[in-house]
Amino acid sequence: MVLWEVFVIISILSIICEMLFPAMFFLNLAFAGLVTAVLSLYIKNGIYLTLIFTAFSLIFIFLLRPLLLKNRENKLNETGMMNKYVGKIVKTIEPVNRYAGAITIYDERWEARIDGDDEIPAGTEVKIVKYDSLILTVERI
């Protein structure tokens, strides 16, 4: 197996890991693998290439990862869901507990949950504290 193929395989596996575990970590290893794959066309020593891969991995992790994480946070804020719902005071339309419940906000019905073991009765005012896909986490005010 040629050295550049090894680093391309490392990149592909890193991209698959990033898709399975989105942490903006494995993406840096994928970039380092691609850079090392290109350099392996000119450098034939495997030890040097391993050191180059390690160096680029560390560089990308410490320099590129913070930018990727910041970009991901900006994308979450662009959807407006966090700003539109979190922090708002709403009323429950069904009793809300850890496993079930519903609230209404902007004339929309949303599934709601609480973090504790108690139950909030219907008609109670609550504050939305977290947005998680289609479920809003609320707390009693």
N, C-alpha and C positions, 0 to 999 in steps of 0.2 A: 504494500500500500504506500502510495506517495504521501509525503508529509503534508502537502496542502490539503489533501483529502481528509486527513485526520482532523485538521482544524476546521474544515467546513462541516464535518460531522459534529464536532463539538459545538459549533455555532447553531446548527439545526437542533440539536438536543437542548441547548440552552433556550432557544426560542420556544420549543415545546414546553419546557419547564416554566417559562415565563407565562405562557398561556394557561397552564394548570395552576400555578401559584403566582398570581400577579403581585409582585413586590418591587418591581423595577430593579431587581438585582441580577437576575439571569440575563436580562437584556444587555447588560454591560459585558457579561462574559461572551455573549454572542458577537457583540461588536469587536471585542478583543480577538476572538477566534477568526473573524473575517479579516482583520488587519494582519494577523499573524499568517493566515493562509496566503495573502498576497505577498507578504515578505518571504514566505517559504519558497516562492518561485526563484528568489535570488540568494537566499541563505539555505544551505543544505544541512547544516549541523543541527541535529535534534535538540541538543542541550541548549544551544543559543536560542532556538525557537521557543523552547519551554520557558526560558527566562524572559524572552520578549512577551510571550503570552501572559505570564504572571505580571510583568510590569504594566502592560496595557490594561489588564484586568483591574489592577489597583488604581491606575490613573482614571479609568472610566468610572469605577465605583466611587471614588472620592470627588471627582470633578463633574461627571455627567449625571450621576444618580440624583443629586440634589436638584438639578435642573429638571429632570424627568418627573420627580415627585412634585415639584412646584407646578409644572405644567398640568399634571393630573389633577391637582387641587383646583387649579383655575378652571379646568373643564367641568369639575363638579359644581363649581359656583356659577358657571355660565348657564347651566340648566335652570337655575333659579329656584329649584326645589327647596334648597336649604333656606334661602332667604324668604321664599314665599310661605313656607309652612312653619319652620322651627321658630319657637318663641311666641307663637300666636296662642291666644286664649280661645278655647272652643268648648262646646257642650257635647257630652256623650249622648248618643241616641240609643245605645244598648249598654248593659253593664260591661265594664272593661276589666279584664284580669290578665294573667300571664298568657292565657291560651286563646282568648276570644274577646271580641268587643268591637264597637264602632263609634265613630264620631262624625260630625258634619262640619265642614269648613268650606266657605265660598259656594254654598248650596251643593256640595259634593259629599258623597258618603265615602268614608275611608275606614279601612280596618285599623284597629288600634290595639295596643298592648301596653302593659306596665311591666316594670322590672321586678316589683315585689310580689309577695304571695297574697296580698289582700285584694279586695275587689272594689272598684269605683262604680256606684250605682248610676243608672241612666238619669240624665238631666243635670248632672254635676258639671261644673266648669272645671276644665283641666288645661294644662299648658303642654304644648307639643315640645318635646325635648330632643327627639331624634327622628330622622327620616331614613328609612331603610327599605328601598325599593317600593313596594306597594303597602307597607305597613308603617304606621306612625307610632312612635313610643311616646306616651303621655305620662304626666305626673299630676297628682292632686295639688291644687293651689290653695 
